[in-house]
């Protein structure tokens, strides 16, 4: 398994690097597509490339991101956290998305790297 390494050091101090397996760093970069994938899954519809408007190979990247954020489980079934998105307003969905990122392994590693606290 490959490992993604996030390193950041300054002359004043040395930060311990955050290490994550590369499988924990999704290649999905559009929140609205992740939210759409979860919405489709919660309606019992298969999130296809056509419905998500992206290349077929990217569907798995977005599915992986939804899993990392806790919106889907390991079998790509919608979790309680994912179902809760359906009752939120669009602004509340984005807030919940940000919170899920903060709580994810990727978000925590990024916060350590950037030296920010959530």
N, C-alpha and C positions, 0 to 999 in steps of 0.2 A: 504494500500500500504506500502510495506517495504521501508526502506530508507538505502542507502549505505552511510556510514560516513567515510570521509577521515580526520583523525586527525594527526597532527604532531606538537609537541611542543618541545621547547628547554628550558634550564634553563634561558637563556637570555630573551626570549620573548615567548609569547603565541600566536600562530596563531589561528585565528578563523576558526573553522572547515568548510569545504565545505560539504554541504549536497545535495545529489541528490537522486531522487527516484531510486530504484534498476532497474526499467525499462529503465533508462537512461544509465546504465552501461552494455554494451553488453558483451556477453560471447564469442564473436568472436575474435580470436587473430591472424589471418593470413591476412595481407593486400592483398595479391595476390588473396585470395578467395573472399574477398569483391569486389575487382576490377573485377574479373571474373563474379561474380553475376551481377554487374551493366552492364558489357559488354553483357551478355546474355539477360538481360532485355531490353537493348537498341536495340537489334536485334529482339525483339518480341518473344524470346524463354523463356519458363518458366525455372527458375534456379532450377533444380532438384538436389537431393542428388547424383545421378549418375554423372551428368555433373560437379558438384562441387567436386566430390570425397570425400564425407563426409557423416556421418550418417544423416538419414532423419530429426531427431529432430534438428540438427545443422543448417539446411537451414534457419529456422526462426531466429536464433541468428545472422547469417550473413546478413539477410534481415534487421533486426533491426539495426545493425551497419551501413549499407548503408543508412538507414533513418536518423540516428543520425548525420551522416557526411554530410547529405544534398544531397546525390546522388540519393535517391529515396524519393518520397513523402509519405504521410500517406496511400495512396492506393497502394503502392509499384510500382508506375509508375516512370520512369526515369525523373529526373529534368533536367533543363538546365545545371546545374553543372555536373550531371552525364553524359549527352550527350557530354559535352566538353571533357571528358576523352578520348573519341574515337578518337579525332584528335591529341592527344598528344603522344610523344614518351614514351617508358617505363620509362625512368628517369623523364620525366616531369610529368607522372602520379603519381609517388611516391612523387614528390614534391607537387603536387596538393592534394594528400592524406594527407600529413603532414599538409598542410595549413588547410584543412577541419577539421582535428583533433584539431588543435590549436583554431579554431573558434567554435568548438562544446562545449556544456555544460560540457562534460566529460573532454575535453582538458583544458578548463578554470579552472575547479575544481582541476585537477591534477597540473596545473601550480601554483595555490594558495597554494596547499598542499606542493609542492616541492620548493616553493619560487623561481620560475624562471619566467622570463618574455618572452613572445613570441613577 
